[in-house]
Amino acid sequence: MRFVLSAVLGVLFCSSFSLAGAEPPPASEQLYILPPKGWTVGFHEAKGNVDVTEVLPPGQTLKNWTEMLTVQMIGGMGGKAAQDVLKDQLEIVKNACEDIGAGQVSLAVENGFETAMRAVACPKSKQWGDGELSLYKVISGRDRAYVIWRSWRGPSFSKDHLPVPAEMTTEWLAFMRQVMLCDTADPKHACPSQSGKGAPAAK
């Protein structure tokens, strides 16, 4: 199953089959995400100009999780440099953690949109005492900024030592590579069906 997030319609979590026969959505930016197999939406909230969705592995809950996928769409920030949005996220982590570690920023242009990606470690949170490691990807859209991150949470750790196996971070990087923003109204930012890749396929 592929998630299709529409900046105009809000957040849609559906397979392409469930959209068959439906009226096509208004021209808009759409964020395409193929989540890990079996993961489901645990939380969704649209409040003000911010839309947040949290997705969890089987058997995990919002109160008891070790891995999470978070998708945040922020209105009113269209065109803001992806690197600047990423800096804003880093400040949020700094305020929540006793210390932080951060990797190099990776900048790119994907499907015509500016992107920025960075790994951030929170060895020990101020509130819970747990440690958290996240890989953030920001896409700067025309209408919104899109922040996607994969997280691991567990016992506190040293920021000089990775608390997860290398296979996990490799999987995270592969996941982020398939996250794509497109625009049904602009061929410069073609969506999969516009570029000959076909509609999002149910998995």
N, C-alpha and C positions, 0 to 999 in steps of 0.2 A: 504494500500500500504506500502510495506517495501522498504526502501532505501538500496541499495547495493553499497558500495563505494569500488572500486578496486584500490589498490595502483599501479598496473601496468597500468591499462587502464585509470586512472584518476578517475573522479567521475561519477557514473551512478545512475540516479534517475529513477527507473522503477519498475514495478510490475513483478512478476515471469512470468506472461502470456506474457509480451512483449519480454521476453527472449526465449520463446518457439521456437524451430526450429533454433535458432541462434547458431553459432559456439561457443563452450565453450571457456571461456576466458583463457589466459595463466595462468599457476600456479602462484598464487599470494596471498598476504594477502587481505582479504576483511572485511570491517567493516559493520556489519548489524545493521540497526537502524529502529525502527518502530516509525515514528513521530506521534504527536497528529493528530487526524482526521481532515482533511480539510486543514492542513498546506501545503504551497507550497514554492518552491525555489524562493527567492527574489533576490539572488545574488550568483554568482559563479565566482571565479577567480583562475587561476593557474599561479603563477608567481615565477620563480626561483624554489626553492625546497619546496615552500609552496603552498598548495592548500586549499582554503577557500570556504565554502558554508554556506550561511545564509538562514534559513527557517522561514517563518512568518505565523501567524494565518490568517484566512480569514479577509479581510477588512483592514489589516495593511500593511504599506509600510516601506521601508528603512528610509524614512524621518519622518515617524510618526508611531512609534511602542511602545507597552508596553511589549510585550513578544517576545522572539526570541530564536531560536535554532541555534547554530553555530558549525560547524564541521571544524576542521583544521587538515590537514595532513602535517607533516613536514619531508621532506626527509633528509637523512644524520644524523638522530638522533636515528636510530634503536639501541636498546640495552641500550640506556641511561636510567638510573633509572627513573621510573615514578614520584617519589617524586621530583627529581631534575627538571624535565620538569614542574611540578606543581609550583615549586618555581620560575621558569622563568616567568610563567604567572602571579604570584603574584607581581613580580617586575613591570611588565607592568601596572597592575592595580594601584600600588602605584604611579607610575609616572603620571598617568592620573587623580588621585583623590586628594582632599585636605586631606583626611584621609581615612583609611580603617579599616575594621573589618574582621576577618577571624576565621572560626571554626576549629575544630580539623581535622587533616589529617587522612583519612581512607585508609589503605593499604590492598591490597588483591591480589590474583592470580586467574584469571578467564580464563578458557579455555587454561591454560598454559602460559598466558601472565600476566606480572606484571601490576597492576593498582593502581592509587591513586585518591582520591576524596576529595574535600574540598569546603565548602561554603565561598564565599567572598563578602563582602559588601563595596560598594563605596557610602558613604552617600551623597557626592556632587562632581560631576566631575568638573575639572578645566575649561574645555572648554565650557560646556553647562549649568552647574549649576544644572543639574538633578541628582537624585540618582539612583543607580543601584545595584541590588542584583543578584548574579550568583552562580550556582552550577557547578563546574568543575569536569570533569572526564578525566584522562589521562591514555592511554593504551600504554605501551612500546612494540612496535612490533619489528620484526626482521629487517625490512627495514626502517620503519618510526616510528615517535611518533605521536599518535593520541590524539587530544585535543577536547573534546566535552563539550559544556556548554549550559545550559538553563539560560536565563536572564529575569529579570523584570526591567523595567525602569519607573520612575515616579518622583514626587516631591522629593526634598532632604529630608533626614530623619536622625534621630539619629542612630548611629551604635549600640546603646544599645537596640533598639526596632525594631523588625521585621516589615518591611513595607508591607508585604503580608500576607494573611490568611494562617494558618497552613496547610489547604488543598492543597494549591499550592506547598508548599515544600514537602509534602507527595507524591504528584503526580510526582514531579521532581525526587525524590528518586526511585520511581517505574519505571520511564522512564529509568533512568541510569542503573538499574539492567538488563534491556533487551538489552542494547547496547553490542554487542559482536564482537570481532575480531577473525577471523579464518584464516586458511591457506590451500588452496586447495592442496598444495604440501606436507603437513605434517600432518599425522593422529594424532599427538599429539595435534594439534590445529584444530580439525575437524570442518568443516562447517556444518550447519544444515542438508543439504542433505546427508552428509557423516555420520552423527551420527544418522540417522534414523528419524530425525525430519521433513524431507521433505523440499522441496524448499521454499523460501520465499513466503508467500501467499499474494495475493492481498486482500486489505481490502476495 
